[in-house]
Amino acid sequence: QADRPSHKYNVHSLKESVKTNAFRCELRNRFSALDTPPEETIEEHWHDLRKTWTATCKKVLGKKTRQHKEWLTSDTWDLITERKRLKDLINHTDDQDDKRDLQAQYWDVNRRRRRRRRRRRRRRRRRRRRRRRREEGGEEGEGEEEKKEEKKEKKEEKKEKKEKEKKEKEKEKKKEKKEKKKKKEKKKEKEKKEKEKEKKKEKKKKKEKEKEKKEKEKKKEKKKKEKEKEKKKENKKEKEEKKKEKKKEKEKKEKEKKEKEKKTEKEKKKKKKKEKEKEKKEKEKKKEKKKKKEKEKEKKEKEKKKEKKEKKKEKEKKKEKKKKKKEKKKEKEKKEKEKKEKEKKEKEKKEKEKKEKKEKEKKEKKKEKKKEKKNKENKKEKKKEKKKEEKKEKEKKEKEKKKEKKKKEKEKKKEKKNKENKKENKKEKEEKKKETKKKKEKKKEKKKKEKEKKKEKKNKENKKEKEEKKKEKKKEKEKKKEKKKKEKKKEKEKKKEKKNKENKKENKKKKKKEKKKEKKNKKEKKKKEKKKKKEKKKKKEKKKEKKNKKEKKEKEEKKKKKEEKKEEEKKKKKEEEKKKKKEEEEEKKNSSHITTLEHCQGN
């Protein structure tokens, strides 16, 4: 425990950085060798950290978590995440050319993982061998096989470094080319935008002129409508005055009728009141008589109940006295029975103990006799087994000598066969490579033609879709504007009503709001810190995607260069064939000319 690091740290800061790579490194340094919590004071925090680590492994790997001691290094972690990212892209892409490039990257990552596994296995084997040598000979020595394996590993590491350097140089060259292309494209875009701006200005001028004409026409129409409205208003006023005079006359007649009806109703009500008062007085007299009779009955019943209770109490006292006498008799009888039973049990125990002692003595004598017999038999069997083992060892030694002779003969035969098979395999591989190259060239030509046709179709379809989308967007914008105007009017009216009600309640709620604000501020701080961590992760993922895109473009350029070289070689071959044909034709002409001269000389 003295060698372990100190555990006095800020646990809260660690728990907040759970989802970062820094958390992984801190845990590896502090909890790499711990199977139990370090101190009682930090026991709860230690368990929380251990749970958070297992959760992160489950999210990233999608498998069962590693054990507490088997920590992942940064290199293996990067390979695992990259492998998973490529696998997702392969499953979601439809373009087969992109899928091939992604598969090539996926295979490259798997290759690197395999190499690392092999190195680890070799190192483990070496360590085991060294331990065995120490145990057997007491010294640490290295064999030839271990030296060869170390050389192989060093060569592989050098190759990987060279490959990385080449890739980095190629990436830098491609970056420069891309930057130049981007600059040219930006210039072209600026020129297009300037031309579009000029066209828009001309359109605006035409629209403004048309608007002015329409406004003038609208003003003329408004004046006509205003004159017509004034005439209608005057006619309405005259009609309304006549109606008012008629209403006043009707109202006077109705008032006179209502006053007469009221007087008759008042007289009827007075008569009804007098009748009701008489009925009430009669009812009250009857109630008083009933109450007196009920009180007399209650007194008589109470007296009867008291007499019954006194009689019951006397009976209960007599019963209790009888019960006590019976219980005393029963207790005396029980005590006498218990004494008799105890005396019987003690006699039976003494008799059993005597019998058991006699039986034990007999059994012990029998066991001693059996042990003596077994010891004699075991001694005889051991002597027989020793003789059998000596015979077996002699037979084994003879068999091993014969096996060694056979192995040496077989190894010589195998070496001869392996040499012959290697020569034949080389020839077959060279022939297969030539055939595969020819097939690949034919396939590439077909694929190029198919790609060009597909691109033309896609471009036409995309243009049509863009035009249709623009028309739909314009219609939607106009509809939204009208809706917003209507909604704003309604909202203004509602807000006025709410403000009058809310102003009364605000004074009571101010204290509650202040407490809630303090809680919200604490929560917002935590949320902001979490967002920052998420943004860092997103930036890292974007950088990786950019790198992969660059690698794709580099591979495509390499393919084009190879194809151009092949076409140049084909042209050279054709020119050489033409030259050979010309030379053959000239030789034929010269030979025919010589034969004609000889014929003339003979004649």
Secondary structure, DSSP 4 states (H G I P E B T S, - for coil): --SSPP--S-HHHHHHTTTSHHHHHHHHHHHSS-SS-S-STTHHHHHHHHHHHHHHHHHHH-SPPPPSS-PPPHHHHHHHHHHHHHHHHHHH---HHHHHHHHHHHHHHHHHHHHHHHHHHHHHHHHHHHHHHHHHHSS----HHHHHHHHHHHHHHHHHHHHHHHHHHHHHHHHHHHHHHHHHHHHHHHHHHHHHHHHHHHHHHHHHHHHHHHHHHHHHHHHHHHHHHHHHHHHHHHHHHHHHHHHHHHHHHHHHHHHHHHHHHHHHHHHHHHHHHHHHHHHHHHHHHHHHHHHHHHHHHHHHHHHHHHHHHHHHHHHHHHHHHHHHHHHHHHHHHHHHHHHHHHHHHHHHHHHHHHHHHHHHHHHHHHHHHHHHHHHHHHHHHHHHHHHHHHHHHHHHHHHHHHHHHHHHHHHHHHHHHHHHHHHHHHHHHHHHHHHHHHHHHHHHHHHHHHHHHHHHHHHHHHHHHHHHHHHHHHHHHHHHHHHHHHHHHHHHHHHHHHHHHHHHHHHHHHHHHHHHHHHHHHHHHHHHHHHHHHHHHHHHHHHHHHHHHHHHHHHHHHHHHHHHHHHHHHHHHHHHHHHHHHHHHHHHHHHHHHHHHH-
